[in-house]
Amino acid sequence: MSTLRIAIAQINCMVGDFAGNARRILDAAVDARALGADLLMTPELALCGYPPEDLLLRPDFYRAALRELRQLAQSAATLAPGVALLVGHPEENAGRRFNAASILRDGRIETTYRKHRLPNYEVFDEERYFDSGAEPCVVTLNGVRCGVNICADVWEAGAVDSARHAGAELLLAINASPFHINKQAQRYEVLRERIAATGMPVIYANLVGGQDELVFDGASFAIDGAGELTHQLPPFAEALEIAEYADGKLLPGRIEAPLSREAEVYAALKLGVRDYLGKNGFPGAVIGLSGGVDSALTLAIAVDALGADKVRAVMMPSPYTAQMSLDDSREIARNFGVRYDEVGIEPAMHTFAELLASQFKESGKSAADTTDENIQARIRGMILMAISNKTGAIVLTTGNKSEMAVGYATLYGDMAGGFAVIKDIYKTFVYRLCRYRNALSPDIPENILTRAPSAELKPGQTDQDSLPPYETLDAIIEAYMEGDISPREIIGLGYAEADVRRVVGMLKRNEYKRRQSPVGIRITRRGFGKDWRYPITSRYTDEYP
């Protein structure tokens, strides 16, 4: 029987960097040859990066892809002779555009597969850009008949069956499958369904890296014809691994141990921060410290992703800032070894009060209210953005998903910044991540984790003055937003009608704020980004009991 050694290249590609991505692929091919590989698998659209979005509407984008693909074929034949390459790339053919993958061998493009299933759900909108392919692709390598599929092709019956009927005995699936909680379990489940139907083992190569709000976790794997895992590559890191197919089956290989829920989410956040700043050329990050848990977690992630020398913390106390907030901010900055500055905002508060006194008097609303609280937040936002403008460092906002959902944040204030690190992390999970991080090194002061959360914009303020308990709040948001569960059904689950009405009402009223918030890392199945598209202007009324 024939033997085939397949190198899985789990690489971090850059959108639009054809030459750079080609170099990454070529380097992987050279390494694969040294390991005795016959074939190198790359991720979906590896040549151009994923997702290219509306770059795919530009004809020149396809011409650049073809030029680089042909050059890659020639370079690989010289530098990695004997290694065939399976490369994902965009293709324009006869006026139609495809999400494609080509076999490069002996200096030429030997054959091309065009993706059948174009996802148009969650964060995907491939029907906007591509036409669907219809033909299977089976290529013989070392006597082994290999079928090719691309990502969504394996998520339902059809494309895999077509490859099998065309004579494939081994399926090569290349992917750009973004991370969200429980995604890997879903991948295993789907692939086992395809394997059960066809009897064909699968090698699954996935992209790794951050791209705007998306994080690709890699975590490539192989499953044999009996549905057993034979290879598992590490998540959230580049890797090159050999999978060997001999005597009609996949041989056992390296299986990386799975991460805990907290560990994988923390790794995703680190990778998202590192790549957003690194790929966009920001020299560092600025974070407004409050002495609270959200800014503490954001600081920890930033330091772990970038290094302490690239992170600056700024505490901006007001007359309402508790001494413990100052003490905790100073301690956490010392613990993480970052530059720390204190810029008091009381003088600016007085200036704004004087500037606006006549305006407020004319309105008939001179008494202090939310307006004055928001001014404090906006002063802080201006200070952080001024430091950002002078230094080039990007402001990392510290708002969590619970706050974004109900609008418990100030537009142009604490929402001001360039990247929202924990935008898709519920408040209850923020605490879990902090506990996880402290188990690695106890850098977050315990007081931050045990005190009642507060915006400290007025005397004695706590979050629960304005919000239900976070356990209740988060559960209602998750049910309504991620599960599309109706308010009547949520109430039926045991939540108080008053709480449900309050939370759902706030969620709907504050869509205008979220539309103006920075992009942030998607962690859950549905974040406030590409996969949340609710109208700002609407008269739809939910049903209640």
Number of C-alpha atoms within 10 A of each C-alpha: 9 11 17 21 21 24 29 31 27 31 23 26 25 22 20 18 15 23 19 15 21 24 15 18 27 21 15 23 30 18 17 25 20 10 15 15 24 22 25 28 29 30 34 30 26 33 31 28 23 26 22 17 13 9 15 20 14 9 11 11 18 21 14 15 23 18 12 19 24 14 16 24 23 19 17 25 21 13 14 22 17 16 24 25 28 27 26 28 26 26 23 18 8 6 5 11 20 23 24 23 29 21 22 25 20 18 17 17 18 13 14 22 23 26 25 24 24 22 16 11 11 14 19 14 16 19 13 14 17 21 18 17 17 13 15 23 24 26 17 12 15 13 11 20 18 22 27 27 30 29 21 18 20 26 19 14 15 14 26 30 18 19 24 23 14 16 16 24 22 25 23 23 25 30 28 25 24 22 26 20 16 13 15 19 9 12 16 16 14 16 23 23 17 23 22 14 13 19 17 26 28 30 24 28 29 30 31 29 27 30 24 19 25 25 29 25 29 31 25 26 26 28 24 23 20 13 20 14 20 20 24 20 25 20 24 25 18 17 19 20 21 21 22 19 20 14 11 17 17 25 15 16 17 15 14 13 10 14 12 10 13 18 14 20 20 21 19 27 26 25 26 28 30 22 20 22 21 14 14 10 12 14 14 23 26 26 25 27 29 25 28 21 26 25 22 27 22 27 29 25 26 26 22 19 20 20 16 19 13 17 27 24 23 22 23 23 22 19 13 14 19 15 11 13 19 17 13 21 27 19 16 23 24 13 15 18 15 18 15 18 15 15 12 14 18 16 10 15 18 11 11 15 15 11 11 13 13 12 13 15 11 10 9 9 11 13 10 10 10 12 11 16 16 18 19 24 22 19 20 26 23 16 17 27 20 13 16 19 12 8 14 16 23 23 26 29 29 28 26 25 23 23 21 23 29 23 19 21 21 20 18 19 20 24 25 24 23 20 25 23 28 25 27 26 26 25 21 18 17 21 18 15 20 26 18 17 19 15 10 8 10 14 18 24 19 14 15 22 18 10 11 13 16 18 18 21 19 17 10 12 15 15 16 12 10 9 18 16 13 15 12 16 24 22 16 24 23 19 15 19 18 15 12 10 14 16 22 16 15 19 18 12 10 8 17 13 16 10 17 22 17 15 23 20 14 16 21 17 16 17 20 15 19 20 14 12 23 18 21 27 28 29 24 18 17 18 23 24 21 16 16 13 11 12 11 14 10 9 7 7 7 11 9 13 8
